[in-house]
Amino acid sequence: MSIPRLRFAPSPTGYLHIGGARTAIFNWLLARKLGGKFLLRIEDTDKSRSKKEYEDDILDAMQWLNIVPDEELLRQSNQGSFYREVVDALIQRGAAYRDFVSPEETEMLKAESIKSGVQVAFRGIHRDMNQETSDRLVETGEPYAVRFKIPDESVVFQDGVHGKVEVPPDSIEDFVIMRRDFTPTYQVAVVSDDFLMGITHVIRGDDHISNTPKQTLIYKAMGWEPPEFIHVPLILGPDKKRLSKRHGASAVTEYRDKGYQPEAIFNFLALLGWSPGDDRENMTPEEMIEAFSIKGINPKSAVFDEKKLEWMNGEYLSRLPDEVLIKQLRPVIAEKVISGELPKGCGSMLPVAVKLIKSRARVPLDIIDRNLYFFKEPETLDPKAAKKRLKDPETPERLEELARRFDALSDFNEETTDEVLRTYAEELEVGSGKLIHPTRLAVTGIGGGPGLYDVLIALGKEKVINRMKWLADLLREKGTPPNLS
Ligand code: GLU
């Protein structure tokens, strides 16, 4: 048996987006699972829309996701003469014909046939022209396109997800395989290259399923064995419409630049429309290869859940060594210091912030942006937390008294601060929450975060006391709960 060969065949007409990356991942996983090869083909025959910048982005994103092709990539723009040979062979075999009708006239013919209520898809008027006449017209320099001559029988193929697909011949038009400028069309280029590359399985999006009958016909006419087709349902946005930029779904490299982990994106995308058959969520590539099967691909569309991606990224983030994150975030801090957003010298807080926040962050930037209190004084209060936690009129005095007791500590550590706070709460005959929550709001400005005592010790006595006094003053001015509007 031959070695399975799979490919990813993006058109460089845009950045590699989530859907494309998932297609690449599925092909890669199946190739690995079957002990085969994973190949890459750049489908750049559309010269006006293909850009080097997009090709570079696709290659960078694949490299970043660690889905690297096993052989040198094939670029369709280098393949021109081969497609010509295939088109000529199809004409020779009577499977295709030259169509000398101009595009304008063709449009008119199509419009007329629609008007007269003809049910059959378009058939070119030259489909039965004899070969000699056709050759003679070519010699006289008459321009022509080449169309595939749809045979009078249903096209049947087996799809790995959708099962048997049968398409009646009168629903497929005599499609163009070579344009009047001798450029091949997508259908003939894809089939020619898949044959040349020895592709055995094609996993691609459902948006291509309407191309498959045409491609099946080309294989048959050439006497080539078609690959196994596996059409994967498209990814939908939360509104159940096809996922697009509108949903905030972005290019893979955009996620990279936001600090997402490639392993998390890979894991998340692999599970978008494929299931290992159990409820595992966090899987290594090896585990995914082991479990991957076409049967596990869901015939219904998967919905892209950004929150789940954030969660999964958080899972991967919490496993990263602190040093990696610190190194990644140093330049961010430096930039914010230069722009005046953060005070000079605040970078010394980065290691402790990483240590305390890492397991709660969704993306590395959260460690700074959602926890600015490590790097500068809070200037505002989270209104919801303030309303809930700062309603007791005694809060300003309690904050000041607690601050005084903290100040008196010669050793400001987790145990001593905890003890001081609890003793004071007991004296007041209130639950310790009555002191913990206002203290947290004083030092961080927000309602959640790591353990309070961890934050207190990280910030140090002086900052803690100053911030507690700041909140006490603010509450005297704005009331309890404070009127923040
Ligand atoms: N180039 C096509 C695309 O980017 C894919 C063709 C295929 O997989 O057969 O949508």
Residues whose N, C-alpha, C, O or C-beta is under 5 A from the ligand:
A	BS01	LIG	A9 P10 S11 E43 V190 R204
